[in-house]
Amino acid sequence: MEVEEKMPLIGDKFPKLEVQTSEGKMKLPDAFKGKWFILFSHPGDFTPVCTTEFYAFQKRYPEFKKLNTELIGLSVDQVFSHIKWEEWINENLDLKIEFPIIADTGPVANTLGLIHPNKGTNTVRAVFIIDPKGVIRAILYYPQELGRNMDEFLRMIKGFQTAEKHGVAIPANWPNNELIKDEVIIPPAADTKTAEKRKKEYDCYDWWFCHKKT
Protein backbone atom coordinates (compact mmCIF):
# COMPACT_ATOMS: atom_id res chain seq x y z
CA MET A 1 0.00 0.00 0.00
CA GLU A 2 1.46 3.35 -1.04
CA VAL A 3 2.06 5.77 1.83
CA GLU A 4 0.82 9.28 1.11
CA GLU A 5 3.44 11.94 1.76
CA LYS A 6 2.27 14.91 3.78
CA MET A 7 3.71 18.33 4.21
CA PRO A 8 5.72 18.62 7.45
CA LEU A 9 3.96 20.36 10.30
CA ILE A 10 5.00 22.22 13.44
CA GLY A 11 6.38 19.66 15.90
CA ASP A 12 7.49 17.26 13.14
CA LYS A 13 11.09 16.37 12.53
CA PHE A 14 12.46 18.29 9.56
CA PRO A 15 12.66 15.82 6.64
CA LYS A 16 16.09 14.52 5.72
CA LEU A 17 17.13 16.15 2.44
CA GLU A 18 20.30 16.27 0.37
CA VAL A 19 20.50 19.66 -1.33
CA GLN A 20 22.74 21.45 -3.81
CA THR A 21 23.63 24.92 -2.58
CA SER A 22 25.79 27.87 -3.57
CA GLU A 23 28.34 26.46 -1.09
CA GLY A 24 28.19 22.85 -2.30
CA LYS A 25 26.09 19.83 -1.35
CA MET A 26 24.60 19.68 2.12
CA LYS A 27 22.49 17.23 4.11
CA LEU A 28 19.63 18.75 6.08
CA PRO A 29 19.01 18.97 8.94
CA ASP A 30 22.33 17.26 9.80
CA ALA A 31 24.43 20.15 8.47
CA PHE A 32 23.10 22.33 11.30
CA LYS A 33 23.05 19.74 14.07
CA GLY A 34 23.15 21.41 17.47
CA LYS A 35 22.07 24.75 16.03
CA TRP A 36 18.84 26.51 15.24
CA PHE A 37 18.39 27.28 11.57
CA ILE A 38 15.98 29.17 9.38
CA LEU A 39 15.23 27.83 5.91
CA PHE A 40 13.53 30.46 3.79
CA SER A 41 12.43 30.27 0.18
CA HIS A 42 12.19 33.18 -2.26
CA PRO A 43 10.43 33.40 -5.65
CA GLY A 44 13.49 34.18 -7.74
CA ASP A 45 16.99 35.59 -8.04
CA PHE A 46 17.50 39.04 -9.58
CA THR A 47 14.11 40.31 -8.41
CA PRO A 48 13.66 43.52 -6.39
CA VAL A 49 11.76 42.28 -3.33
CA CYS A 50 13.96 39.20 -2.96
CA THR A 51 17.08 41.36 -3.22
CA THR A 52 15.84 43.55 -0.37
CA GLU A 53 15.16 40.43 1.68
CA PHE A 54 18.59 38.93 1.16
CA TYR A 55 20.18 42.26 1.99
CA ALA A 56 18.12 42.44 5.20
CA PHE A 57 18.88 38.83 6.19
CA GLN A 58 22.60 39.32 5.66
CA LYS A 59 22.67 42.59 7.64
CA ARG A 60 21.23 40.67 10.61
CA TYR A 61 23.27 37.50 10.06
CA PRO A 62 25.72 38.33 12.89
CA GLU A 63 22.75 38.72 15.26
CA PHE A 64 21.38 35.34 14.20
CA LYS A 65 24.78 33.73 14.73
CA LYS A 66 24.93 35.14 18.28
CA LEU A 67 21.70 33.22 18.88
CA ASN A 68 23.30 29.98 17.59
CA THR A 69 21.15 30.28 14.46
CA GLU A 70 22.09 29.72 10.82
CA LEU A 71 20.33 30.81 7.64
CA ILE A 72 19.79 28.95 4.37
CA GLY A 73 17.86 30.29 1.39
CA LEU A 74 16.11 28.42 -1.43
CA SER A 75 14.55 28.94 -4.84
CA VAL A 76 14.08 26.93 -8.02
CA ASP A 77 16.84 28.93 -9.75
CA GLN A 78 19.98 27.08 -10.78
CA VAL A 79 23.08 27.29 -8.63
CA PHE A 80 25.00 29.46 -11.11
CA SER A 81 22.17 32.00 -10.90
CA HIS A 82 22.51 32.09 -7.10
CA ILE A 83 26.27 32.62 -7.40
CA LYS A 84 25.90 35.41 -9.96
CA TRP A 85 23.19 37.10 -7.89
CA GLU A 86 25.44 36.96 -4.81
CA GLU A 87 28.18 38.60 -6.90
CA TRP A 88 25.75 41.30 -8.05
CA ILE A 89 24.70 42.08 -4.46
CA ASN A 90 28.33 42.27 -3.38
CA GLU A 91 29.38 44.49 -6.30
CA ASN A 92 26.36 46.80 -6.38
CA LEU A 93 25.15 46.89 -2.77
CA ASP A 94 28.52 46.35 -1.07
CA LEU A 95 27.34 43.38 0.96
CA LYS A 96 28.64 39.80 0.82
CA ILE A 97 26.04 37.04 1.29
CA GLU A 98 27.58 34.62 3.77
CA PHE A 99 24.92 31.92 4.02
CA PRO A 100 24.14 29.17 1.46
CA ILE A 101 21.26 29.21 -1.02
CA ILE A 102 19.65 25.94 -2.15
CA ALA A 103 19.22 25.43 -5.90
CA ASP A 104 16.10 23.26 -6.04
CA THR A 105 14.82 21.46 -9.11
CA GLY A 106 11.51 20.68 -7.40
CA PRO A 107 11.86 17.87 -4.84
CA VAL A 108 12.60 20.14 -1.87
CA ALA A 109 9.85 22.60 -2.77
CA ASN A 110 7.36 19.76 -3.18
CA THR A 111 8.36 18.13 0.11
CA LEU A 112 8.04 21.38 2.07
CA GLY A 113 4.98 22.73 0.22
CA LEU A 114 6.73 25.80 -1.13
CA ILE A 115 4.86 26.04 -4.45
CA HIS A 116 1.26 27.21 -4.20
CA PRO A 117 -0.37 26.76 -7.64
CA ASN A 118 -2.72 29.73 -7.32
CA LYS A 119 0.32 31.97 -6.86
CA GLY A 120 2.29 30.67 -9.85
CA THR A 121 5.10 28.16 -10.37
CA ASN A 122 7.76 29.92 -8.31
CA THR A 123 8.31 29.20 -4.64
CA VAL A 124 6.37 31.43 -2.25
CA ARG A 125 8.13 33.20 0.60
CA ALA A 126 8.10 30.36 3.11
CA VAL A 127 9.97 30.30 6.41
CA PHE A 128 10.80 27.21 8.48
CA ILE A 129 12.38 27.63 11.91
CA ILE A 130 14.09 24.44 13.10
CA ASP A 131 15.58 23.83 16.54
CA PRO A 132 18.89 22.12 17.43
CA LYS A 133 17.14 18.73 17.63
CA GLY A 134 15.86 19.05 14.06
CA VAL A 135 12.27 19.75 15.09
CA ILE A 136 10.18 22.29 13.15
CA ARG A 137 9.14 25.02 15.58
CA ALA A 138 7.42 27.46 13.23
CA ILE A 139 6.20 27.66 9.61
CA LEU A 140 5.21 30.90 7.90
CA TYR A 141 4.08 31.63 4.35
CA TYR A 142 4.07 34.97 2.55
CA PRO A 143 2.91 35.78 -1.00
CA GLN A 144 5.41 36.86 -3.65
CA GLU A 145 4.39 40.52 -3.47
CA LEU A 146 5.04 40.94 0.28
CA GLY A 147 8.56 41.08 1.68
CA ARG A 148 9.24 39.67 5.13
CA ASN A 149 10.23 41.34 8.40
CA MET A 150 13.54 39.81 9.51
CA ASP A 151 13.35 41.42 12.94
CA GLU A 152 10.32 39.22 13.62
CA PHE A 153 12.42 36.11 12.99
CA LEU A 154 15.05 37.35 15.43
CA ARG A 155 12.24 37.96 17.94
CA MET A 156 10.92 34.45 17.37
CA ILE A 157 14.30 32.81 17.95
CA LYS A 158 14.81 34.86 21.13
CA GLY A 159 11.27 33.98 22.22
CA PHE A 160 11.74 30.24 21.64
CA GLN A 161 15.05 30.24 23.51
CA THR A 162 13.61 32.25 26.41
CA ALA A 163 10.56 29.99 26.64
CA GLU A 164 12.74 26.88 26.76
CA LYS A 165 15.22 28.28 29.26
CA HIS A 166 12.63 29.53 31.74
CA GLY A 167 9.66 27.23 31.07
CA VAL A 168 7.39 30.13 30.17
CA ALA A 169 5.22 31.42 27.33
CA ILE A 170 5.84 34.57 25.30
CA PRO A 171 3.17 37.31 25.01
CA ALA A 172 2.18 39.24 21.90
CA ASN A 173 4.68 41.81 20.63
CA TRP A 174 7.24 40.68 23.24
CA PRO A 175 9.42 42.27 24.52
CA ASN A 176 7.15 45.29 24.04
CA ASN A 177 3.85 43.79 25.11
CA GLU A 178 1.07 46.28 25.78
CA LEU A 179 0.09 44.64 29.09
CA ILE A 180 3.23 43.18 30.65
CA LYS A 181 6.01 44.86 28.65
CA ASP A 182 9.12 42.60 28.56
CA GLU A 183 7.86 40.08 31.11
CA VAL A 184 6.88 36.50 30.29
CA ILE A 185 3.81 34.39 31.08
CA ILE A 186 3.72 31.62 33.67
CA PRO A 187 2.03 28.44 32.36
CA PRO A 188 -1.52 28.04 33.74
CA ALA A 189 -1.95 26.09 36.97
CA ALA A 190 -2.91 22.44 36.54
CA ASP A 191 -4.62 21.99 39.89
CA THR A 192 -6.61 24.02 42.44
CA LYS A 193 -3.83 24.14 45.04
CA THR A 194 -1.39 25.67 42.58
CA ALA A 195 -4.07 28.06 41.34
CA GLU A 196 -4.62 29.35 44.88
CA LYS A 197 -0.90 30.03 45.36
CA ARG A 198 -0.35 31.78 42.05
CA LYS A 199 -1.44 35.31 43.07
CA LYS A 200 0.89 35.19 46.07
CA GLU A 201 3.88 34.09 44.02
CA TYR A 202 3.59 36.26 40.91
CA ASP A 203 2.05 39.39 39.50
CA CYS A 204 -1.30 38.27 38.12
CA TYR A 205 -4.43 39.52 36.39
CA ASP A 206 -5.98 36.28 37.62
CA TRP A 207 -4.63 32.84 38.62
CA TRP A 208 -4.59 31.76 34.97
CA PHE A 209 -2.76 34.90 33.77
CA CYS A 210 0.40 35.44 35.81
CA HIS A 211 3.67 36.94 34.64
CA LYS A 212 7.22 37.59 35.75
CA LYS A 213 10.54 39.00 34.68
CA THR A 214 13.13 36.58 33.32
C-alpha positions as CSV (number, residue, x, y, z in Angstrom):
1,M,0.0,0.0,0.0
2,E,1.5,3.3,-1.0
3,V,2.1,5.8,1.8
4,E,0.8,9.3,1.1
5,E,3.4,11.9,1.8
6,K,2.3,14.9,3.8
7,M,3.7,18.3,4.2
8,P,5.7,18.6,7.4
9,L,4.0,20.4,10.3
10,I,5.0,22.2,13.4
11,G,6.4,19.7,15.9
12,D,7.5,17.3,13.1
13,K,11.1,16.4,12.5
14,F,12.5,18.3,9.6
15,P,12.7,15.8,6.6
16,K,16.1,14.5,5.7
17,L,17.1,16.2,2.4
18,E,20.3,16.3,0.4
19,V,20.5,19.7,-1.3
20,Q,22.7,21.5,-3.8
21,T,23.6,24.9,-2.6
22,S,25.8,27.9,-3.6
23,E,28.3,26.5,-1.1
24,G,28.2,22.9,-2.3
25,K,26.1,19.8,-1.3
26,M,24.6,19.7,2.1
27,K,22.5,17.2,4.1
28,L,19.6,18.7,6.1
29,P,19.0,19.0,8.9
30,D,22.3,17.3,9.8
31,A,24.4,20.1,8.5
32,F,23.1,22.3,11.3
33,K,23.1,19.7,14.1
34,G,23.2,21.4,17.5
35,K,22.1,24.8,16.0
36,W,18.8,26.5,15.2
37,F,18.4,27.3,11.6
38,I,16.0,29.2,9.4
39,L,15.2,27.8,5.9
40,F,13.5,30.5,3.8
41,S,12.4,30.3,0.2
42,H,12.2,33.2,-2.3
43,P,10.4,33.4,-5.6
44,G,13.5,34.2,-7.7
45,D,17.0,35.6,-8.0
46,F,17.5,39.0,-9.6
47,T,14.1,40.3,-8.4
48,P,13.7,43.5,-6.4
49,V,11.8,42.3,-3.3
50,C,14.0,39.2,-3.0
51,T,17.1,41.4,-3.2
52,T,15.8,43.6,-0.4
53,E,15.2,40.4,1.7
54,F,18.6,38.9,1.2
55,Y,20.2,42.3,2.0
56,A,18.1,42.4,5.2
57,F,18.9,38.8,6.2
58,Q,22.6,39.3,5.7
59,K,22.7,42.6,7.6
60,R,21.2,40.7,10.6
61,Y,23.3,37.5,10.1
62,P,25.7,38.3,12.9
63,E,22.7,38.7,15.3
64,F,21.4,35.3,14.2
65,K,24.8,33.7,14.7
66,K,24.9,35.1,18.3
67,L,21.7,33.2,18.9
68,N,23.3,30.0,17.6
69,T,21.2,30.3,14.5
70,E,22.1,29.7,10.8
71,L,20.3,30.8,7.6
72,I,19.8,29.0,4.4
73,G,17.9,30.3,1.4
74,L,16.1,28.4,-1.4
75,S,14.6,28.9,-4.8
76,V,14.1,26.9,-8.0
77,D,16.8,28.9,-9.7
78,Q,20.0,27.1,-10.8
79,V,23.1,27.3,-8.6
80,F,25.0,29.5,-11.1
81,S,22.2,32.0,-10.9
82,H,22.5,32.1,-7.1
83,I,26.3,32.6,-7.4
84,K,25.9,35.4,-10.0
85,W,23.2,37.1,-7.9
86,E,25.4,37.0,-4.8
87,E,28.2,38.6,-6.9
88,W,25.8,41.3,-8.1
89,I,24.7,42.1,-4.5
90,N,28.3,42.3,-3.4
91,E,29.4,44.5,-6.3
92,N,26.4,46.8,-6.4
93,L,25.1,46.9,-2.8
94,D,28.5,46.4,-1.1
95,L,27.3,43.4,1.0
96,K,28.6,39.8,0.8
97,I,26.0,37.0,1.3
98,E,27.6,34.6,3.8
99,F,24.9,31.9,4.0
100,P,24.1,29.2,1.5
101,I,21.3,29.2,-1.0
102,I,19.6,25.9,-2.2
103,A,19.2,25.4,-5.9
104,D,16.1,23.3,-6.0
105,T,14.8,21.5,-9.1
106,G,11.5,20.7,-7.4
107,P,11.9,17.9,-4.8
108,V,12.6,20.1,-1.9
109,A,9.9,22.6,-2.8
110,N,7.4,19.8,-3.2
111,T,8.4,18.1,0.1
112,L,8.0,21.4,2.1
113,G,5.0,22.7,0.2
114,L,6.7,25.8,-1.1
115,I,4.9,26.0,-4.5
116,H,1.3,27.2,-4.2
117,P,-0.4,26.8,-7.6
118,N,-2.7,29.7,-7.3
119,K,0.3,32.0,-6.9
120,G,2.3,30.7,-9.9
121,T,5.1,28.2,-10.4
122,N,7.8,29.9,-8.3
123,T,8.3,29.2,-4.6
124,V,6.4,31.4,-2.3
125,R,8.1,33.2,0.6
126,A,8.1,30.4,3.1
127,V,10.0,30.3,6.4
128,F,10.8,27.2,8.5
129,I,12.4,27.6,11.9
130,I,14.1,24.4,13.1
131,D,15.6,23.8,16.5
132,P,18.9,22.1,17.4
133,K,17.1,18.7,17.6
134,G,15.9,19.1,14.1
135,V,12.3,19.7,15.1
136,I,10.2,22.3,13.2
137,R,9.1,25.0,15.6
138,A,7.4,27.5,13.2
139,I,6.2,27.7,9.6
140,L,5.2,30.9,7.9
141,Y,4.1,31.6,4.3
142,Y,4.1,35.0,2.6
143,P,2.9,35.8,-1.0
144,Q,5.4,36.9,-3.7
145,E,4.4,40.5,-3.5
146,L,5.0,40.9,0.3
147,G,8.6,41.1,1.7
148,R,9.2,39.7,5.1
149,N,10.2,41.3,8.4
150,M,13.5,39.8,9.5
151,D,13.4,41.4,12.9
152,E,10.3,39.2,13.6
153,F,12.4,36.1,13.0
154,L,15.1,37.4,15.4
155,R,12.2,38.0,17.9
156,M,10.9,34.5,17.4
157,I,14.3,32.8,18.0
158,K,14.8,34.9,21.1
159,G,11.3,34.0,22.2
160,F,11.7,30.2,21.6
161,Q,15.0,30.2,23.5
162,T,13.6,32.3,26.4
163,A,10.6,30.0,26.6
164,E,12.7,26.9,26.8
165,K,15.2,28.3,29.3
166,H,12.6,29.5,31.7
167,G,9.7,27.2,31.1
168,V,7.4,30.1,30.2
169,A,5.2,31.4,27.3
170,I,5.8,34.6,25.3
171,P,3.2,37.3,25.0
172,A,2.2,39.2,21.9
173,N,4.7,41.8,20.6
174,W,7.2,40.7,23.2
175,P,9.4,42.3,24.5
176,N,7.2,45.3,24.0
177,N,3.8,43.8,25.1
178,E,1.1,46.3,25.8
179,L,0.1,44.6,29.1
180,I,3.2,43.2,30.6
181,K,6.0,44.9,28.6
182,D,9.1,42.6,28.6
183,E,7.9,40.1,31.1
184,V,6.9,36.5,30.3
185,I,3.8,34.4,31.1
186,I,3.7,31.6,33.7
187,P,2.0,28.4,32.4
188,P,-1.5,28.0,33.7
189,A,-2.0,26.1,37.0
190,A,-2.9,22.4,36.5
191,D,-4.6,22.0,39.9
192,T,-6.6,24.0,42.4
193,K,-3.8,24.1,45.0
194,T,-1.4,25.7,42.6
195,A,-4.1,28.1,41.3
196,E,-4.6,29.3,44.9
197,K,-0.9,30.0,45.4
198,R,-0.4,31.8,42.1
199,K,-1.4,35.3,43.1
200,K,0.9,35.2,46.1
201,E,3.9,34.1,44.0
202,Y,3.6,36.3,40.9
203,D,2.0,39.4,39.5
204,C,-1.3,38.3,38.1
205,Y,-4.4,39.5,36.4
206,D,-6.0,36.3,37.6
207,W,-4.6,32.8,38.6
208,W,-4.6,31.8,35.0
209,F,-2.8,34.9,33.8
210,C,0.4,35.4,35.8
211,H,3.7,36.9,34.6
212,K,7.2,37.6,35.8
213,K,10.5,39.0,34.7
214,T,13.1,36.6,33.3
